[in-house]
Amino acid sequence: MNTPTVDASEQKRLSCDDGYPIAATLYPAKTPRGSVIIAPALAAAQSFYADFARFMARHGFDCITFDYRGTGASLSDHKPNAVRLEDWGRRDIETVIRFAKTRSRAPGSGPQPIHLIGHSIGGQLIGMAQSAPDLEHIVLIAASAPYWRRWPYPQNIRMLGVSAVLIPALSAFRDRFPARKLGLGGIDMPASAARQWARWMRHPDYLFASRLGLDLTGYQTLTQPLLSIGFSDDDMAPQANITHLLGRFPNARITQRQVDASTLAAGPVGHAGFFKKRFEQTLWRETLEWLTATAAR
């Protein structure tokens, strides 16, 4: 039997229930005590999370990263740009959870726990995955319900311009949205998904607006411990939007942390800095300790 080496990784190709292929990477632990799935942010490649995934693997968790359909290594020839954001939750995240479940049974014992860490939109969409109730814990990093009016002035005016003018204009009559050039992420994404995201941001209830007609019943079924971490210097996820999102998990056991970034010696955090290696000894370890301490109760 091959024993995983430290920092090893394995490329996987997973198939969703509609046949769309999802590119994933497994970072196996030598002696796993569970699995951790990282659901990425909008326009973030799975490679962005590699350092954090290796950290989790070194501390005993098989870690799985992936790219949403239409992005990164999951840009398939099969309708690559006909993408809806809800499919990222109900199909892509769901497929990765099911993959983790196939690996979660240790020899001679019962199934091992599966945890999910959702960054930004990865945390927003988790309630759409049918298997989400099977997760042991959920961690939301900079995840919010980004309605433009909940930003303080003058950022709210800027976000109105982004959601009502900039994104609609730059996603019209094209297949790909240039998120990388605009500084909205590390990779480009389907224009259809960008237009949908902008439309959600113009609703006070974001994706939870009844007029959007999405199936949101899964959010009611989540009862596990949920840790939400936000940051004082995150211009993309002000605390008011974070709190609004957490209200959509009415039965989860929520721990909410708003970190004052000025107290961290390693520098600013912002919307994506949590996953930078400089926070290994602070934010990463605190999150690991929450997962393991909560599991021990």
C-alpha positions in Angstrom: 0.0 0.0 0.0 1.4 3.4 -1.0 1.7 5.9 1.9 1.1 9.5 1.0 4.2 11.7 1.2 4.1 15.1 2.8 2.6 17.7 0.4 1.7 15.1 -2.2 -1.3 15.8 -4.4 -3.4 13.8 -6.9 -5.4 15.2 -9.8 -9.0 13.9 -10.1 -11.7 14.2 -12.7 -15.2 14.1 -11.2 -18.4 13.8 -13.2 -21.5 15.7 -12.1 -25.0 14.3 -12.4 -25.5 16.2 -15.7 -22.2 14.8 -17.1 -20.2 18.0 -16.6 -16.6 17.2 -15.6 -15.1 18.9 -12.6 -11.3 19.1 -12.1 -10.3 18.5 -8.4 -7.1 18.0 -6.5 -6.7 15.7 -3.5 -4.1 16.4 -0.9 -4.0 13.2 1.1 -3.0 13.0 4.7 -0.7 10.2 5.8 -3.2 9.0 8.5 -6.4 10.8 7.8 -8.9 11.6 10.6 -11.4 13.2 8.2 -11.7 15.2 5.0 -11.8 18.9 4.3 -13.4 20.4 1.1 -12.5 23.9 0.0 -15.3 25.5 -2.0 -13.6 28.4 -3.8 -14.6 32.1 -4.2 -15.9 33.6 -7.4 -13.2 33.7 -10.1 -10.7 31.9 -7.8 -8.7 29.0 -9.1 -8.2 25.9 -6.9 -4.5 26.4 -7.0 -4.9 29.5 -4.9 -5.8 27.2 -2.0 -2.9 24.8 -2.4 -0.9 26.0 0.6 -3.8 25.9 2.9 -4.8 22.4 1.6 -1.3 21.1 2.2 -1.5 22.5 5.8 -4.7 20.6 6.4 -3.2 17.4 5.0 -0.1 17.8 7.2 -2.5 18.0 10.2 -4.4 14.8 9.4 -7.1 15.8 6.9 -7.5 14.7 3.4 -8.1 18.0 1.6 -9.9 18.5 -1.7 -9.9 21.6 -3.9 -11.7 22.0 -7.1 -12.7 24.4 -9.9 -16.3 25.3 -10.6 -17.7 24.4 -14.0 -16.8 27.0 -16.6 -13.7 28.1 -14.7 -10.0 27.1 -14.4 -9.3 23.4 -15.2 -13.1 22.7 -15.2 -13.6 24.7 -18.5 -15.1 21.8 -20.5 -15.9 21.7 -24.2 -19.4 20.6 -23.1 -21.3 23.9 -23.0 -18.4 25.7 -21.3 -20.2 29.0 -20.9 -23.8 28.0 -20.3 -23.3 28.2 -16.5 -25.7 29.2 -13.7 -24.4 29.9 -10.3 -26.8 27.5 -8.6 -25.2 24.7 -10.5 -22.0 25.4 -8.7 -23.8 24.6 -5.5 -26.3 21.9 -6.3 -24.1 20.1 -8.8 -20.4 20.9 -8.4 -20.2 21.2 -4.6 -22.5 18.2 -4.3 -20.3 16.1 -6.5 -17.2 16.9 -4.5 -19.0 16.0 -1.2 -20.1 12.7 -2.7 -16.5 12.1 -3.8 -15.3 12.8 -0.2 -17.9 10.4 1.2 -16.5 7.6 -1.0 -13.1 8.1 0.7 -14.3 8.8 4.2 -14.5 5.2 5.6 -11.3 4.2 7.4 -10.4 0.4 7.4 -12.1 -1.4 10.2 -14.1 1.7 11.4 -17.1 3.8 10.6 -17.1 6.8 8.2 -14.8 9.7 9.1 -16.1 13.3 9.3 -16.2 15.6 6.3 -15.9 19.3 6.8 -16.3 22.1 4.3 -14.6 25.5 4.1 -16.5 27.9 1.8 -14.7 31.0 0.7 -17.0 33.9 -0.3 -19.5 32.4 -2.8 -18.4 28.9 -1.8 -20.0 29.6 1.6 -23.1 31.2 0.1 -24.0 28.2 -2.1 -23.5 25.4 0.4 -27.2 25.1 1.2 -27.9 24.1 -2.4 -25.9 20.9 -2.1 -28.2 18.0 -1.3 -25.5 16.2 0.8 -24.6 19.3 2.8 -26.4 18.0 5.9 -23.9 15.1 6.0 -21.0 17.6 6.7 -19.6 17.5 10.2 -18.7 21.2 10.2 -19.0 24.2 7.9 -16.6 27.1 8.0 -17.4 30.3 6.1 -14.5 32.6 5.2 -15.5 36.1 4.1 -18.9 34.8 3.0 -21.8 37.2 2.9 -25.0 38.2 1.1 -23.6 41.2 -0.9 -26.5 43.6 -1.4 -25.1 46.9 -2.5 -27.1 49.1 -0.1 -25.5 47.3 3.0 -22.1 48.8 2.2 -21.4 52.1 4.0 -21.2 55.3 1.9 -19.5 55.8 -0.5 -18.7 52.1 -1.1 -22.4 51.4 -1.7 -22.4 53.8 -4.7 -19.4 52.0 -6.1 -21.0 48.6 -5.6 -24.2 49.8 -7.3 -22.1 50.8 -10.2 -20.4 47.4 -10.3 -23.6 45.4 -10.1 -25.9 47.6 -12.3 -23.5 49.0 -14.9 -19.9 47.5 -15.0 -20.7 43.8 -14.9 -23.8 43.9 -17.1 -21.9 46.0 -19.7 -18.7 43.9 -19.7 -20.6 40.6 -19.8 -23.1 41.5 -22.5 -22.7 39.8 -25.9 -19.8 37.7 -24.9 -19.1 34.2 -23.5 -16.3 35.1 -21.0 -16.3 37.8 -18.3 -12.8 39.4 -17.7 -12.8 39.0 -13.9 -9.0 38.8 -13.8 -8.4 42.1 -15.7 -10.9 43.9 -13.4 -9.3 42.6 -10.2 -12.3 40.6 -9.2 -10.5 37.3 -9.1 -7.5 35.3 -10.4 -9.3 33.7 -13.4 -12.0 34.6 -15.9 -15.5 33.1 -15.6 -18.6 32.6 -17.8 -20.4 35.8 -18.6 -23.7 34.1 -17.8 -22.5 33.6 -14.2 -21.2 37.1 -13.9 -24.6 38.6 -15.1 -26.4 36.4 -12.6 -24.2 37.4 -9.7 -24.7 41.1 -10.5 -28.5 40.6 -10.6 -28.3 38.9 -7.2 -26.4 41.8 -5.7 -29.2 44.2 -6.7 -31.7 42.3 -4.5 -31.8 43.0 -0.7 -32.0 39.2 -0.1 -29.4 38.4 -2.7 -29.8 34.8 -4.0 -32.5 34.3 -1.3 -35.0 36.6 -3.0 -38.2 34.8 -3.7 -38.6 36.3 -7.2 -35.4 34.4 -8.3 -37.2 31.1 -7.8 -34.3 29.2 -6.4 -34.8 26.0 -4.3 -33.5 27.1 -0.9 -35.0 24.5 1.3 -31.6 22.9 2.0 -30.5 25.8 4.1 -33.2 24.9 6.7 -31.7 21.4 7.0 -28.2 22.5 8.1 -27.9 21.9 11.9 -24.2 21.3 12.3 -21.7 23.7 13.9 -20.9 26.6 11.6 -18.0 29.1 12.0 -18.2 32.4 10.1 -15.0 34.4 9.9 -15.0 38.0 8.6 -12.3 40.7 8.6 -12.4 44.4 9.4 -10.4 45.3 6.3 -12.5 43.2 3.8 -14.1 45.7 1.5 -16.0 43.0 -0.3 -17.7 41.5 2.8 -18.8 44.1 5.3 -20.2 42.8 8.6 -23.8 43.8 7.7 -23.7 41.5 4.7 -22.1 38.7 6.6 -24.8 38.9 9.3 -27.5 38.9 6.7 -26.2 35.6 5.2 -25.9 33.9 8.6 -29.6 34.6 9.1 -30.3 32.2 6.2 -28.9 29.3 8.3 -31.6 29.3 11.0 -30.9 25.9 12.5 -27.1 25.8 12.3 -25.1 26.3 15.5 -23.3 29.5 14.5 -20.1 30.9 15.9 -19.4 34.3 14.3 -16.0 35.9 14.5 -15.2 39.4 13.1 -11.4 39.7 13.2 -9.8 43.1 13.6 -7.1 42.9 11.0 -5.0 45.6 12.6 -4.2 43.2 15.5 -2.6 40.7 13.1 1.2 41.0 12.9 1.3 39.2 9.5 -0.4 42.1 7.7 -3.7 42.8 6.0 -6.3 40.1 5.3 -8.9 41.7 3.0 -11.2 39.4 1.1 -8.8 36.6 0.1 -5.8 37.0 2.5 -6.9 34.3 4.9 -5.5 31.7 2.5 -2.0 33.3 2.3 0.7 31.2 4.0 1.7 34.1 6.3 -1.4 33.3 8.4 -0.4 29.7 9.0 0.4 30.3 12.6 -2.6 32.4 13.4 -5.8 32.2 11.3 -5.1 28.7 9.9 -4.2 27.2 13.3 -7.2 28.8 15.0 -9.5 27.4 12.3 -7.9 23.9 12.7 -8.3 24.1 16.5 -12.0 25.0 16.1 -12.6 22.0 13.8 -10.9 19.6 16.1 -12.1 21.0 19.4 -15.7 21.0 18.2 -15.3 17.5 16.9 -14.2 16.4 20.3 -17.3 17.5 22.1 
